Amino acid sequence: MSDSLTPEALNTLRLPIVFTPGAWQRAVLLERSGPPEKLQVDQLSNVLRTAFEAHLASPHEPYVVFEVAQIASTGHPRHDPLLQLSLSLLQEPGQPAVLLIALAGEHQR
């Protein structure tokens, strides 16, 4: 896959990634306390991989929507297993550019 990556796509993938609070809560954090660290790391890895795949499928789009499976603390899918998220390039004046992961349709300002 890396043979097909343009320098622009590679540069985008090197940007810092930030989550909105809602996206972090719903996509990565688990419902119950306890020792869920491995599940959270696995879920975070899944979200990032899926976001990058969506970006690489449409590298020139400023905003892409993708879906990830939500996992409950028990390790099983939730009743509503798919969560729609968006990935966009956020460029604020005087700030470094970042990739923003938000809930799809979430107001970003």
C-alpha positions as CSV (number, residue, x, y, z in Angstrom):
1,M,0.0,0.0,0.0
2,S,2.8,2.4,0.8
3,D,3.9,2.3,-2.9
4,S,0.7,4.1,-3.9
5,L,1.0,6.9,-1.2
6,T,1.7,10.3,-2.6
7,P,4.0,12.6,-0.6
8,E,1.0,14.8,0.2
9,A,-0.9,11.8,1.7
10,L,2.2,10.7,3.7
11,N,2.6,14.3,5.1
12,T,-1.1,14.3,6.1
13,L,-0.6,11.0,8.0
14,R,2.2,12.6,10.0
15,L,0.0,15.3,11.5
16,P,-1.0,15.1,15.1
17,I,-4.5,13.6,15.7
18,V,-7.0,15.1,18.1
19,F,-10.4,13.9,19.1
20,T,-13.4,16.0,20.1
21,P,-14.5,15.2,23.6
22,G,-17.7,13.5,22.3
23,A,-15.8,11.4,19.8
24,W,-13.2,10.3,22.4
25,Q,-16.0,9.4,24.8
26,R,-18.1,7.4,22.4
27,A,-15.3,5.9,20.2
28,V,-12.5,5.0,22.6
29,L,-13.6,5.1,26.3
30,L,-15.5,2.2,27.6
31,E,-18.7,2.3,29.7
32,R,-17.4,0.7,32.9
33,S,-14.5,1.2,35.1
34,G,-12.1,-1.6,35.9
35,P,-9.1,-2.8,33.9
36,P,-10.2,-2.0,30.3
37,E,-6.9,-0.6,29.2
38,K,-6.2,-3.2,26.6
39,L,-9.7,-2.9,25.1
40,Q,-9.3,0.9,25.0
41,V,-5.9,0.6,23.3
42,D,-7.4,-1.9,20.8
43,Q,-10.3,0.4,20.2
44,L,-8.1,3.5,19.7
45,S,-5.9,1.5,17.3
46,N,-9.1,0.5,15.3
47,V,-10.4,4.0,15.1
48,L,-7.0,5.4,13.9
49,R,-6.6,2.6,11.3
50,T,-10.1,3.1,10.0
51,A,-9.6,6.9,9.9
52,F,-6.4,6.5,7.9
53,E,-8.0,4.0,5.5
54,A,-10.9,6.5,4.9
55,H,-8.4,9.3,4.3
56,L,-6.4,7.2,1.9
57,A,-9.5,6.2,0.0
58,S,-10.3,9.9,-0.6
59,P,-7.0,11.8,0.0
60,H,-8.1,15.1,-1.5
61,E,-11.4,15.4,0.4
62,P,-11.1,17.8,3.3
63,Y,-13.7,15.8,5.3
64,V,-14.4,12.1,5.3
65,V,-17.0,10.0,7.2
66,F,-16.1,6.5,8.4
67,E,-17.7,4.0,10.7
68,V,-16.2,2.0,13.6
69,A,-17.6,-0.8,15.7
70,Q,-18.3,0.2,19.3
71,I,-17.2,-2.3,21.8
72,A,-18.7,-2.5,25.3
73,S,-16.5,-3.0,28.4
74,T,-17.4,-6.7,28.2
75,G,-15.5,-6.9,24.9
76,H,-18.8,-7.6,23.0
77,P,-20.4,-5.3,20.4
78,R,-23.0,-2.9,21.7
79,H,-26.6,-3.0,20.7
80,D,-26.0,-0.2,18.1
81,P,-22.6,-1.4,17.0
82,L,-21.6,1.2,14.4
83,L,-20.5,4.7,15.2
84,Q,-20.1,7.3,12.5
85,L,-17.1,9.5,12.9
86,S,-15.5,12.1,10.6
87,L,-11.9,13.0,9.9
88,S,-11.0,16.5,8.8
89,L,-7.9,18.6,8.5
90,L,-8.1,21.5,11.0
91,Q,-6.0,24.5,10.2
92,E,-6.4,27.4,12.7
93,P,-4.4,30.6,12.2
94,G,-1.3,30.6,14.3
95,Q,-1.7,26.9,15.2
96,P,-0.2,23.8,13.7
97,A,-2.4,21.7,11.4
98,V,-4.0,18.6,13.0
99,L,-6.3,15.9,11.9
100,L,-9.6,16.1,13.8
101,I,-11.7,13.1,14.6
102,A,-15.2,14.0,15.6
103,L,-18.7,12.5,15.7
104,A,-20.2,12.7,12.2
105,G,-22.2,15.9,12.0
106,E,-20.7,17.2,15.3
107,H,-20.3,21.0,15.2
108,Q,-16.5,21.5,15.2
109,R,-16.5,25.0,16.6
